[in-house]
Amino acid sequence: MTQFAAHLPFDPQKWVNLADSRLGAQAISVTDDWFADVNRMLQPTEPVWKEGVYDDNGKWMDGWESRRKRGAGHDHAVIRLGVAGTVRAIDIDTRYFTGNYPPSASVEACYCPDGDPGTDTCWTEILPSVSLQGNSRHLYELDNSGVWSHLRLNIYPDGGIARLRVYGIPYRDWSAHPAHQPVDLASSLNGGRALACSDQHYGHMGNILNPGRGANMGDGWETARRRTPGYDWVIVALGHPGLIQQVIVDTHHFKGNFPDSCSLLGAYVKGGTDEQIEAQSLYWQELLPSQKLTMDAEHRVEAELNDIGPITHVRLNIFPDGGVSRLRLLGLIDSVTHNR
């Protein structure tokens, strides 16, 4: 978390950043990005300031920055989300843009499941024009039920945005998925979400659900060194109810700081809210008994799994602390839920 986090009106990170470049999000068009490449604002890392660093076009900035507009109109960028989904919140971050931030911005969206938008695409405004400040984060919670694959970020008239984060719930048409074909039910691309954890001092809990193997230790979930009795944990909501057949716990890059062991609890949760899950998780069934872990390795487990039936949530316990790069929960979608 950054120094700005305490000023946010709510915590959006229980949702997936649909505009995360690690999920495949990218800008497919932009009116102007003379000073700073538009795709920088989709990076998962926090923006940085590089004192005295210039390139051929001017001061190097960690974000998207257009030239000073000398005519009518405004700049905009069209972004293909890493995964289509329902948008719950938008974070427009102008950190380190002080005399060059846009005075206002708005966001439009469309759903194009079979390609990118064209000239005849119908766009829906999901965030009306809002005023922006320099060197600030602007977090807006949205109330809409649409599913979107692309966004158009409008800035008026020009300027720089350090980061654009689009928090939401990924959408997948599960009716098209064969019930007999295993799938990673925890993957963020399939709607998996990290809801709560005991600690995320070094790496955010949601990283363990990202596609691919972690790029480095910062691209995983890592807790602080525990100095009191107990253990650390993270709770994950699956993208779809299912029967888990294989678990992969990956400690890639974690060598002197991997957990000694881990276990998994699971449950089929009906109703309630994300906030009440934590206390309930203490009473979930044991899906995976305690397993020893080793450094920098994928641990694949099948035979040791207990048959607890279809589940919607898991709790990964790590003993006593440390870092996990990825968690994969491969299984079959629940046919009862699938056919409802």
C-alpha positions in Angstrom: 0.0 0.0 0.0 1.2 3.5 -0.7 1.1 6.7 1.4 -2.1 7.7 -0.4 -4.0 4.6 0.7 -5.2 6.1 4.0 -7.1 8.8 2.1 -9.1 6.4 -0.1 -12.8 6.3 0.8 -12.9 2.4 0.6 -10.6 -0.4 -0.2 -11.0 -1.5 -3.9 -8.4 -4.2 -3.8 -10.8 -7.0 -3.0 -11.7 -6.7 -6.6 -9.6 -7.4 -9.7 -7.8 -4.6 -11.6 -9.3 -5.3 -15.0 -6.8 -2.8 -16.5 -3.7 -4.6 -15.2 -1.1 -5.1 -17.9 -0.3 -8.5 -16.3 -3.7 -9.7 -17.3 -3.1 -8.5 -20.9 -4.7 -5.0 -20.7 -3.3 -2.6 -23.3 -4.1 0.6 -25.0 -5.2 0.0 -28.6 -5.4 3.6 -29.6 -4.5 7.1 -28.3 -4.9 10.6 -29.7 -1.5 11.6 -28.4 1.2 10.3 -26.0 4.1 12.5 -27.0 5.7 12.9 -23.6 4.9 9.5 -22.0 3.7 6.2 -23.5 0.1 5.5 -22.8 0.7 1.9 -21.7 2.7 3.1 -18.7 -0.5 4.0 -16.9 -1.6 0.3 -17.0 1.5 -1.0 -15.2 0.8 -2.8 -11.8 3.6 -1.1 -10.0 3.2 2.2 -8.2 4.3 5.3 -10.2 7.7 6.7 -9.5 9.5 10.0 -9.9 12.9 10.2 -11.6 14.6 13.4 -10.7 16.5 15.0 -13.6 15.7 12.2 -16.1 14.7 13.5 -19.6 14.3 11.8 -23.0 14.2 13.2 -26.5 10.6 14.6 -26.0 11.1 16.1 -22.6 10.9 15.1 -18.9 10.5 11.4 -18.4 7.1 10.7 -16.6 5.8 7.4 -15.3 2.4 7.4 -16.9 0.6 8.7 -20.0 1.2 12.3 -21.0 0.0 14.1 -24.1 1.2 17.4 -25.5 -0.3 20.8 -24.7 -3.4 21.1 -26.9 -3.5 24.2 -29.1 -6.8 23.6 -30.7 -10.4 22.4 -30.1 -11.1 19.0 -28.7 -9.5 16.7 -26.0 -7.3 13.7 -25.8 -8.4 10.1 -25.1 -7.1 6.6 -25.0 -9.0 3.4 -25.8 -8.0 0.5 -23.6 -8.7 -3.2 -24.1 -9.2 -4.7 -20.6 -7.2 -7.7 -19.7 -10.5 -9.5 -19.0 -14.1 -8.3 -19.6 -16.0 -7.7 -16.4 -18.3 -5.5 -14.3 -16.6 -2.3 -13.2 -17.1 -1.5 -9.5 -14.5 1.3 -9.1 -12.2 3.5 -11.1 -8.9 5.0 -9.8 -7.5 7.9 -11.8 -4.1 8.6 -10.4 -2.2 11.8 -11.2 0.8 11.2 -8.9 3.8 13.4 -9.8 1.8 15.3 -12.4 1.6 18.7 -10.9 1.6 21.4 -13.5 0.7 19.0 -16.3 -2.4 17.1 -15.1 -5.8 17.2 -16.8 -8.4 19.4 -15.1 -11.0 16.8 -15.6 -11.7 13.4 -17.1 -14.5 10.9 -17.9 -14.7 7.2 -18.8 -16.9 5.4 -21.4 -17.2 1.7 -21.9 -18.4 -0.9 -24.5 -18.6 -4.6 -24.8 -17.0 -6.2 -27.9 -16.4 -9.9 -27.1 -15.3 -10.7 -30.6 -12.8 -7.9 -31.3 -12.0 -4.3 -30.8 -14.5 -1.4 -31.1 -15.0 0.3 -34.5 -16.5 3.5 -35.7 -20.0 2.3 -35.3 -19.5 1.0 -31.7 -22.0 2.3 -29.1 -20.2 3.7 -26.0 -21.8 4.1 -22.6 -20.6 6.7 -20.1 -19.9 4.9 -16.8 -18.0 7.8 -15.1 -19.3 11.3 -16.0 -16.8 14.2 -16.1 -15.1 14.7 -12.8 -12.6 17.3 -11.6 -9.0 16.2 -11.1 -6.2 17.5 -8.9 -2.5 17.2 -9.4 -0.4 14.6 -7.5 -3.5 12.8 -6.2 -5.5 9.7 -6.5 -9.2 9.9 -7.5 -11.2 6.9 -6.6 -14.8 6.6 -7.7 -17.2 3.7 -6.8 -19.6 2.9 -9.6 -23.1 1.5 -9.5 -23.6 -0.3 -12.8 -24.3 -3.9 -13.8 -23.0 -3.9 -17.3 -20.2 -6.1 -18.6 -17.5 -4.2 -20.5 -14.4 -5.3 -22.5 -13.1 -1.8 -23.5 -12.8 1.6 -21.9 -12.3 5.0 -23.4 -10.5 7.4 -21.0 -11.2 11.0 -21.9 -9.0 13.8 -20.5 -9.9 17.4 -20.9 -8.2 18.9 -22.7 -4.8 17.3 -22.3 -2.2 16.3 -19.7 -0.9 13.3 -17.8 -2.3 10.4 -15.9 0.1 8.2 -13.9 -2.1 5.2 -13.4 -5.5 4.0 -14.4 -6.9 1.2 -12.3 -10.3 -0.4 -13.1 -11.5 -2.5 -10.3 -14.2 -5.0 -10.9 -15.4 -8.7 -11.2 -14.2 -10.6 -14.3 -16.9 -12.1 -16.5 -16.8 -15.5 -18.1 -19.6 -17.3 -20.0 -19.5 -20.5 -18.0 -22.3 -22.0 -20.0 -19.8 -22.4 -22.9 -17.3 -24.3 -20.7 -17.5 -28.1 -20.9 -18.4 -29.5 -17.4 -15.9 -32.3 -17.8 -12.9 -30.0 -18.6 -10.7 -29.0 -15.6 -10.1 -25.2 -15.2 -8.3 -23.0 -12.7 -11.2 -21.8 -10.7 -9.0 -19.4 -8.7 -7.5 -17.6 -11.6 -8.2 -13.9 -11.8 -9.0 -14.4 -15.5 -11.8 -16.7 -14.5 -13.2 -14.4 -11.8 -11.2 -15.6 -8.8 -10.7 -12.9 -6.1 -8.6 -12.6 -2.9 -11.0 -11.3 -0.3 -9.0 -11.0 2.9 -5.6 -11.9 4.5 -3.8 -11.7 7.8 -1.0 -9.6 6.4 0.4 -8.4 3.0 3.3 -6.3 4.0 5.5 -7.0 1.0 3.1 -8.2 -1.7 -0.6 -7.9 -2.3 -2.7 -11.0 -1.8 -4.4 -10.8 -5.2 -1.0 -11.4 -6.9 -1.3 -15.2 -6.3 -4.2 -15.4 -8.7 -2.6 -13.7 -11.6 -1.8 -15.7 -14.8 1.7 -17.0 -15.5 4.5 -17.4 -13.0 5.6 -14.5 -10.9 8.1 -12.1 -12.4 9.8 -11.6 -9.0 9.1 -11.7 -5.3 7.1 -8.5 -5.5 4.8 -10.2 -7.9 3.5 -12.5 -5.2 2.0 -12.4 -1.7 4.5 -12.0 1.1 3.8 -11.4 4.8 6.0 -9.7 7.3 8.2 -11.9 9.6 6.0 -13.2 12.3 7.2 -12.4 15.8 4.2 -13.7 17.7 2.5 -17.2 17.8 0.2 -18.0 15.0 0.3 -18.2 11.2 -0.7 -16.2 8.1 -3.6 -16.9 5.7 -5.5 -15.6 2.7 -9.1 -16.2 1.7 -10.0 -16.6 -2.0 -13.4 -16.6 -3.7 -13.5 -18.9 -6.7 -14.7 -17.7 -10.1 -17.3 -20.5 -10.1 -18.3 -23.2 -7.7 -16.4 -26.4 -8.4 -14.8 -29.6 -7.3 -11.1 -29.2 -6.8 -8.9 -32.0 -8.3 -5.4 -30.5 -8.1 -3.8 -27.8 -6.1 -0.6 -25.9 -7.1 1.2 -23.8 -4.6 4.1 -22.0 -6.2 7.0 -20.4 -4.2 8.8 -19.2 -7.3 11.5 -16.6 -6.3 10.9 -17.1 -2.6 14.1 -18.8 -1.3 15.0 -17.5 2.2 11.5 -16.5 2.9 9.1 -19.3 1.7 6.6 -20.8 4.2 7.6 -23.9 6.0 4.3 -25.5 5.2 0.7 -24.8 4.1 -2.8 -26.2 4.3 -6.2 -25.4 2.6 -9.7 -25.2 4.0 -12.8 -25.0 1.8 -16.5 -24.3 1.9 -19.6 -23.9 -0.3 -20.8 -20.4 0.9 -24.3 -19.4 0.2 -25.3 -15.8 0.7 -23.7 -13.3 3.0 -21.1 -10.7 2.3 -17.4 -10.7 1.7 -16.8 -9.0 5.0 -18.3 -11.8 7.1 -16.3 -14.5 5.4 -13.2 -14.2 7.6 -14.8 -15.4 10.8 -16.7 -18.2 9.1 -13.5 -19.5 7.5 -12.3 -20.9 10.8 -14.9 -23.6 10.6 -14.4 -24.7 7.0 -13.6 -28.2 6.1 -10.0 -29.3 5.5 -9.4 -29.6 1.7 -5.6 -30.1 1.9 -3.8 -31.3 5.1 -0.6 -29.6 6.0 2.1 -30.0 3.4 5.8 -29.1 3.6 7.0 -26.5 1.1 10.4 -25.9 -0.5 12.0 -22.8 -1.9 11.4 -21.5 -5.5 9.3 -24.5 -6.6 5.8 -25.5 -7.8 4.2 -28.0 -5.4 1.5 -30.0 -7.2 -0.9 -31.9 -5.0 -3.7 -34.4 -6.0 -3.7 -37.6 -4.0 -3.6 -35.8 -0.6 -6.8 -33.7 -1.3 -9.8 -34.6 0.8 -13.2 -35.0 -1.0 -15.3 -32.2 0.5 -17.5 -31.8 -2.5 -18.0 -28.6 -4.6 -16.8 -25.4 -3.0 -16.9 -21.6 -3.6 -14.2 -20.4 -1.3 -10.8 -21.5 0.1 -8.5 -20.4 2.8 -4.8 -20.9 2.3 -2.9 -21.1 5.5 0.9 -20.7 5.5 3.0 -21.6 8.6 4.2 -19.5 10.1 4.7 -16.7 7.5 6.5 -16.0 4.2 5.8 -15.7 0.5 3.7 -17.5 -2.1 4.0 -16.6 -5.8 0.9 -18.3 -7.2 -2.1 -20.5 -6.1 -3.8 -22.7 -8.7 -7.0 -24.6 -8.0 -7.7 -26.9 -10.9 -11.1 -28.6 -10.9 -14.5 -29.2 -12.5 -17.3 -26.6 -12.4 -20.2 -27.6 -10.2 -22.7 -29.1 -12.6 -25.7 -28.4 -10.3 -24.9 -24.6 -10.3 -23.8 -24.8 -13.9 -27.3 -26.0 -15.0 -29.4 -23.6 -12.9 
